[in-house]
């Protein structure tokens, strides 16, 4: 039951965050989701409901989870730049801004994406 409560708590945090964060065409939302083994990121325009670009760690074969998160951050920033997206609103998806989520965000910033 402890894992079910943790999952419900994360969903509640996600709803609180999403109540305040909305992506637009000028400034889309960079949404992050992490599972036990992988991390996913996508840039979403909430006005149209479209995913502009996405990246995940399933394509990265070597490295630790942290290194994979950094690779996803760099990949999402490069894909966003190619889609002419320079600034985003960061949506941590109810996860704490620490660990792999922070590493992904820092790597995206270093690759030139503005938050």
C-alpha positions in Angstrom: 0.0 0.0 0.0 2.9 2.3 0.5 3.7 2.4 -3.2 0.1 3.1 -4.1 0.1 6.1 -1.8 3.4 7.3 -3.3 1.9 7.1 -6.7 -1.3 8.9 -5.7 0.8 11.6 -3.9 2.8 12.2 -7.1 -0.3 12.5 -9.2 -1.7 15.1 -6.7 1.6 17.1 -7.0 1.4 16.8 -10.7 -2.1 18.3 -10.8 -1.0 21.2 -8.5 1.9 21.9 -10.8 -0.2 21.7 -14.0 -2.8 24.0 -12.6 -0.1 26.8 -12.7 2.0 25.8 -15.7 0.6 26.0 -19.2 2.6 25.8 -22.4 1.8 28.1 -25.4 3.0 28.3 -28.9 5.6 30.9 -28.0 6.7 29.1 -24.8 5.7 25.4 -24.8 5.9 23.1 -21.8 8.8 20.7 -21.3 7.2 17.8 -19.6 9.3 15.1 -17.8 8.3 11.6 -16.8 10.6 9.1 -15.2 10.1 5.4 -14.6 12.3 3.0 -12.7 14.5 2.4 -15.7 13.9 5.2 -18.2 13.3 8.9 -18.4 11.2 10.7 -21.0 10.9 14.3 -22.0 8.6 16.1 -24.5 7.9 19.6 -25.5 4.1 20.2 -25.7 2.0 23.1 -27.0 -1.0 23.1 -24.7 -3.0 25.5 -26.8 -3.2 23.0 -29.7 -2.6 19.8 -27.6 0.3 18.8 -29.8 3.7 17.3 -28.9 6.3 19.2 -30.8 9.4 17.1 -30.0 10.2 14.2 -27.7 13.2 12.3 -26.4 13.7 9.3 -24.1 16.5 7.2 -22.6 15.4 4.0 -24.3 17.7 4.9 -27.3 20.7 5.4 -25.0 22.4 2.1 -24.6 25.4 2.8 -22.3 25.8 4.7 -19.0 24.2 5.2 -15.7 20.6 6.5 -15.2 22.1 10.0 -14.5 24.2 9.9 -17.7 21.1 8.8 -19.7 19.1 11.7 -18.2 21.8 14.1 -19.3 21.8 12.6 -22.8 18.0 13.0 -22.9 18.3 16.7 -21.8 20.8 17.4 -24.5 18.7 15.6 -27.1 15.5 17.4 -26.2 17.2 20.7 -26.4 18.7 20.0 -29.8 15.4 18.7 -31.1 13.6 21.8 -29.7 16.0 24.1 -31.4 15.5 22.3 -34.7 11.7 22.9 -34.2 12.5 26.6 -33.6 11.7 26.5 -29.9 14.1 28.5 -27.8 12.2 29.0 -24.5 10.1 26.5 -22.5 8.2 26.2 -19.3 9.6 23.3 -17.2 7.0 20.8 -15.9 8.6 18.3 -13.5 5.5 16.2 -13.6 5.1 15.8 -9.8 8.6 14.5 -9.3 11.0 16.3 -7.0 13.4 18.7 -8.7 16.4 16.6 -7.8 18.3 13.7 -9.1 17.6 12.7 -12.7 15.0 15.4 -13.2 17.5 18.1 -12.3 20.2 16.6 -14.4 17.9 16.5 -17.4 17.0 20.2 -16.9 20.6 21.3 -16.4 21.7 19.4 -19.6 18.9 21.0 -21.5 20.0 24.5 -20.3 23.6 23.8 -21.2 22.5 22.8 -24.7 20.9 26.2 -25.1 17.3 25.8 -24.1 16.0 28.7 -22.0 13.6 28.1 -19.0 
